[in-house]
């Protein structure tokens, strides 16, 4: 089978089969005139049969024989015409086959007449949602996580959806789960350094890549992906408590770093203002002591008890 490569951004190159059949839109005859003609033909056939039978009652008549022959033919022809009437509802289409060959797709809404010997298969063009089951996989760091996603999709090419895959709805479901597993194993749950993409922090970017990969995987089924989002993301229960402690420790370290940076800035500003206004002249030893005291006051978790020095600065 001939294949065509399809590159997914930041992902593998997929060898998709080249579609053998693509959609072509056809329009049938107006259905209401055919329906009216069929009803008239049916009435005419019944009337002709009745009149012909009356003509033949008790005697032979050429006209009666003709009417008896033509009447049933009109009835059969009218009934045959009604078999070609097809109703197409909004958001739906009919894939038409004749003797196994694809003839086209009817997308126009309303009552349409087609060849009564064709096979007309219904297919929905409405937008659908598919939500995957919660799946346990390992992220890029090897940590077990639970992940689920929802994809919004729609049939775009009816011929490919019908003839290129066995069941396009199941195909979308399986390929979506495959894409979710691949994305989950490609990135860590949490970023370990600044600028690193993670599943938890880069939700929009991960969703964009997930949509691109799903679209690439289901393209051979004539399906268009509207959007996809991760609906559940969590550590697996067996490691959830440990990972929560690690997250809390990271948050504490980040908060401490922010407090220290702010305290250092305040100490620098205090020393600069004291020097600018010539409030007091401090040597290097006194400056170091002042810096130490200020950092203790600013970075301590509990309130400090001030000690008032009633002597000189150096006592």
C-alpha positions as CSV (number, residue, x, y, z in Angstrom):
1,X,0.0,0.0,0.0
2,X,1.3,3.4,-0.9
3,X,1.9,5.6,2.2
4,X,2.5,9.3,2.7
5,X,4.6,10.6,5.6
6,X,3.0,13.1,8.0
7,X,5.2,14.9,10.5
8,X,3.8,15.8,13.9
9,X,5.4,18.8,15.5
10,X,7.8,17.6,18.3
11,X,6.6,14.1,17.6
12,X,7.1,11.1,15.3
13,X,6.6,11.0,11.6
14,X,3.5,8.9,10.8
15,X,3.3,6.9,7.6
16,X,-0.3,7.3,6.7
17,X,-1.8,5.4,3.8
18,X,-2.7,7.4,0.7
19,X,-6.6,7.5,0.5
20,X,-7.9,5.5,-2.4
21,X,-11.3,7.2,-2.3
22,X,-12.1,10.8,-1.5
23,X,-15.5,12.5,-1.3
24,X,-17.3,13.9,-4.3
25,X,-20.6,15.7,-3.8
26,X,-23.6,14.7,-5.9
27,X,-27.1,16.1,-6.1
28,X,-30.1,14.0,-6.9
29,X,-33.4,15.1,-8.5
30,X,-35.9,17.1,-6.6
31,X,-37.9,14.7,-4.4
32,X,-41.3,16.4,-4.2
33,X,-42.1,16.3,-7.9
34,X,-41.1,12.6,-8.0
35,X,-43.2,11.9,-5.0
36,X,-46.2,13.7,-6.6
37,X,-45.7,11.9,-9.9
38,X,-45.4,8.5,-8.1
39,X,-48.7,9.1,-6.3
40,X,-50.4,10.1,-9.6
41,X,-49.0,7.1,-11.3
42,X,-50.1,4.8,-8.5
43,X,-53.7,6.2,-8.7
44,X,-53.6,6.0,-12.5
45,X,-52.5,2.4,-12.4
46,X,-55.1,1.4,-10.0
47,X,-57.8,3.2,-12.0
48,X,-56.6,1.7,-15.3
49,X,-56.7,-1.8,-13.7
50,X,-60.3,-1.3,-12.4
51,X,-61.5,0.2,-15.7
52,X,-59.9,-2.5,-17.8
53,X,-61.4,-5.2,-15.6
54,X,-64.8,-3.6,-16.1
55,X,-64.3,-3.5,-19.9
56,X,-63.5,-7.2,-19.9
57,X,-66.5,-8.2,-17.8
58,X,-68.6,-10.5,-20.0
59,X,-66.9,-9.7,-23.3
60,X,-63.5,-9.4,-24.8
61,X,-62.1,-5.9,-25.4
62,X,-58.8,-4.8,-26.8
63,X,-59.0,-1.6,-24.7
64,X,-59.8,-3.6,-21.6
65,X,-56.8,-5.9,-22.1
66,X,-54.5,-2.9,-22.7
67,X,-55.7,-1.2,-19.5
68,X,-55.3,-4.4,-17.4
69,X,-51.8,-4.8,-18.7
70,X,-50.8,-1.1,-18.3
71,X,-52.4,-0.6,-14.9
72,X,-50.2,-3.0,-12.9
73,X,-47.1,-1.7,-14.8
74,X,-47.9,1.8,-13.7
75,X,-48.4,0.7,-10.1
76,X,-45.0,-1.2,-10.1
77,X,-43.2,1.7,-11.8
78,X,-44.7,4.2,-9.3
79,X,-43.7,2.0,-6.3
80,X,-40.2,1.6,-7.8
81,X,-39.8,5.4,-8.1
82,X,-40.7,5.8,-4.4
83,X,-37.8,3.5,-3.5
84,X,-35.5,6.2,-4.7
85,X,-36.8,8.9,-2.4
86,X,-34.2,9.8,0.2
87,X,-34.5,12.2,3.2
88,X,-31.4,14.0,4.3
89,X,-31.7,15.7,7.6
90,X,-29.6,18.7,8.8
91,X,-26.1,17.6,9.9
92,X,-26.3,14.4,8.0
93,X,-25.3,13.0,4.6
94,X,-25.9,9.9,2.5
95,X,-23.1,8.0,0.9
96,X,-24.3,6.5,-2.3
97,X,-23.1,3.2,-3.8
98,X,-24.2,1.4,-7.0
99,X,-23.3,-2.3,-7.3
100,X,-20.5,-1.8,-4.8
101,X,-19.0,1.3,-6.5
102,X,-18.9,4.7,-4.7
103,X,-21.0,7.1,-6.7
104,X,-20.9,10.2,-4.4
105,X,-22.2,11.8,-1.3
106,X,-25.5,13.8,-1.0
107,X,-25.1,16.7,1.5
108,X,-28.1,18.8,0.5
109,X,-30.9,18.8,3.0
110,X,-34.5,17.8,2.3
111,X,-36.2,15.2,0.1
112,X,-34.0,14.0,-2.8
113,X,-34.6,11.3,-5.4
114,X,-31.8,9.0,-6.3
115,X,-31.5,5.9,-8.4
116,X,-33.6,3.3,-6.5
117,X,-31.1,0.6,-7.2
118,X,-28.4,2.4,-5.2
119,X,-27.4,1.7,-1.6
120,X,-27.6,4.9,0.5
121,X,-25.7,4.8,3.8
122,X,-26.3,7.3,6.5
123,X,-23.4,9.2,8.0
124,X,-23.5,12.0,10.6
125,X,-21.7,15.3,10.0
126,X,-22.4,16.7,13.5
127,X,-19.7,17.7,15.9
128,X,-19.0,14.9,18.4
129,X,-17.1,14.6,21.7
130,X,-15.0,11.6,22.8
131,X,-13.6,11.4,26.3
132,X,-10.9,8.8,27.0
133,X,-10.9,6.6,30.0
134,X,-8.6,7.5,32.8
135,X,-5.3,5.8,31.9
136,X,-2.3,5.1,34.1
137,X,1.0,5.8,32.3
138,X,4.6,6.9,33.2
139,X,5.6,10.4,32.4
140,X,9.0,11.4,31.0
141,X,10.6,11.0,34.5
142,X,9.1,7.6,35.0
143,X,6.5,8.7,37.6
144,X,3.2,6.9,37.3
145,X,0.4,9.4,36.5
146,X,-3.3,9.2,35.7
147,X,-4.5,11.1,32.6
148,X,-7.6,11.5,30.5
149,X,-8.6,13.8,27.7
150,X,-11.5,14.8,25.6
151,X,-11.4,15.4,21.8
152,X,-14.0,17.3,19.8
153,X,-14.1,16.0,16.2
154,X,-16.2,16.0,13.1
155,X,-16.4,13.9,9.9
156,X,-15.0,16.0,7.0
157,X,-14.6,13.5,4.2
158,X,-17.5,11.0,4.2
159,X,-16.0,8.7,1.6
160,X,-12.8,8.3,3.6
161,X,-14.7,7.8,6.8
162,X,-16.8,5.0,5.2
163,X,-14.3,3.2,3.1
164,X,-10.7,3.9,4.4
165,X,-11.3,2.5,7.9
166,X,-13.5,-0.2,9.3
167,X,-15.3,1.9,11.9
168,X,-14.4,5.6,12.0
169,X,-15.8,6.2,15.5
170,X,-13.8,3.3,17.0
171,X,-10.8,4.4,15.0
172,X,-11.0,7.9,16.5
173,X,-11.3,6.5,20.0
174,X,-8.3,4.2,19.7
175,X,-6.1,6.8,18.0
176,X,-7.0,9.4,20.6
177,X,-6.0,7.1,23.4
178,X,-2.7,6.4,21.6
179,X,-2.0,10.1,21.2
180,X,-2.7,10.8,24.9
181,X,-0.4,8.0,26.0
182,X,2.4,9.3,23.7
183,X,2.0,12.9,24.9
184,X,2.0,11.8,28.6
185,X,5.2,9.8,28.2
186,X,7.0,12.7,26.3
187,X,6.8,15.3,29.1
188,X,7.3,15.3,32.9
189,X,4.4,16.0,35.2
190,X,6.2,18.9,36.8
191,X,8.9,21.2,35.4
192,X,12.3,20.8,37.1
193,X,13.9,24.0,35.8
194,X,12.7,27.3,34.3
195,X,11.6,27.1,30.7
196,X,10.9,23.3,30.7
197,X,7.5,22.3,29.3
198,X,5.5,20.1,31.7
199,X,2.1,18.5,31.6
200,X,0.8,20.5,34.6
201,X,2.2,24.0,33.8
202,X,2.0,23.9,30.0
203,X,-1.6,23.0,29.6
204,X,-2.3,25.2,26.5
205,X,0.9,24.1,24.7
206,X,0.3,20.4,25.5
207,X,-3.3,20.7,24.3
208,X,-2.1,22.2,21.0
209,X,0.4,19.4,20.5
210,X,-2.2,16.8,21.5
211,X,-4.7,18.2,18.9
212,X,-2.0,18.1,16.2
213,X,-1.1,14.5,16.9
214,X,-4.7,13.3,17.0
215,X,-5.4,15.2,13.8
216,X,-2.5,13.5,12.1
217,X,-3.5,10.0,13.3
218,X,-7.2,10.3,12.2
219,X,-6.5,12.1,9.0
220,X,-6.8,8.9,7.0
221,X,-10.3,8.4,8.3
222,X,-11.5,11.8,6.9
223,X,-12.0,13.2,10.4
224,X,-11.2,16.8,11.4
225,X,-10.2,17.5,15.0
226,X,-11.8,20.7,16.4
227,X,-10.1,20.8,19.8
228,X,-8.7,18.5,22.4
229,X,-8.1,19.1,26.1
230,X,-6.7,17.1,29.1
231,X,-9.6,16.6,31.5
232,X,-7.7,14.7,34.3
233,X,-4.1,14.9,35.3
234,X,-2.8,13.5,38.6
235,X,-0.2,11.4,40.1
236,X,-1.1,7.8,40.6
237,X,-2.4,7.0,44.2
238,X,0.7,5.0,45.1
239,X,3.1,8.0,44.7
240,X,0.6,10.9,45.2
241,X,1.6,11.5,48.8
242,X,5.3,11.5,48.2
243,X,4.9,13.8,45.2
244,X,2.7,16.2,47.2
245,X,5.5,16.4,49.8
246,X,8.0,17.2,47.1
247,X,5.8,19.9,45.7
248,X,5.3,21.4,49.1
249,X,9.1,21.3,49.7
250,X,9.6,23.0,46.4
251,X,7.0,25.7,47.3
252,X,8.7,26.3,50.6
253,X,12.1,26.6,49.0
254,X,10.7,29.1,46.4
255,X,9.0,31.1,49.1
256,X,12.2,31.2,51.2
257,X,14.2,32.3,48.2
258,X,11.7,35.1,47.6
259,X,11.8,36.2,51.2
260,X,15.6,36.3,51.3
261,X,15.8,38.3,48.0
262,X,13.4,40.8,49.4
263,X,15.2,41.0,52.7
264,X,18.6,41.6,51.1
265,X,17.0,44.4,49.0
266,X,15.6,46.0,52.1
267,X,18.9,45.9,53.9
268,X,20.8,47.4,50.9
269,X,18.2,50.2,50.7
270,X,18.5,50.8,54.5
271,X,22.3,51.1,54.4
272,X,22.2,53.3,51.3
273,X,19.7,55.7,52.9
274,X,21.7,55.9,56.2
275,X,24.8,56.7,54.2
276,X,23.0,59.3,52.0
277,X,21.4,61.2,55.0
278,X,24.5,60.8,57.1
279,X,22.4,59.6,60.1
280,X,25.2,57.5,61.5
281,X,28.6,56.4,60.5
282,X,29.2,52.7,60.6
283,X,32.4,50.8,60.1
284,X,32.5,47.4,58.4
285,X,32.0,45.4,61.6
286,X,28.9,47.5,62.6
287,X,27.5,47.1,59.1
288,X,27.9,43.4,59.3
289,X,26.1,43.3,62.6
290,X,23.3,45.5,61.4
291,X,22.9,43.3,58.3
292,X,22.8,40.2,60.4
293,X,20.2,41.7,62.7
294,X,18.0,42.9,59.9
295,X,18.1,39.6,58.1
296,X,17.1,37.8,61.3
297,X,14.2,40.1,61.8
298,X,13.0,40.0,58.1
299,X,13.5,36.3,57.5
300,X,12.5,34.9,60.8
301,X,9.2,32.9,61.0
302,X,8.4,34.3,64.4
303,X,8.2,37.8,65.7
304,X,11.5,39.0,67.3
305,X,11.9,40.7,70.7
306,X,13.9,44.0,70.3
307,X,16.7,44.7,72.7
308,X,17.2,48.4,73.4
309,X,20.8,49.5,73.6
310,X,21.0,52.3,76.2
311,X,24.8,52.6,75.9
312,X,26.9,53.6,73.1
313,X,27.0,52.0,69.7
314,X,30.1,50.0,70.5
315,X,28.9,48.7,74.0
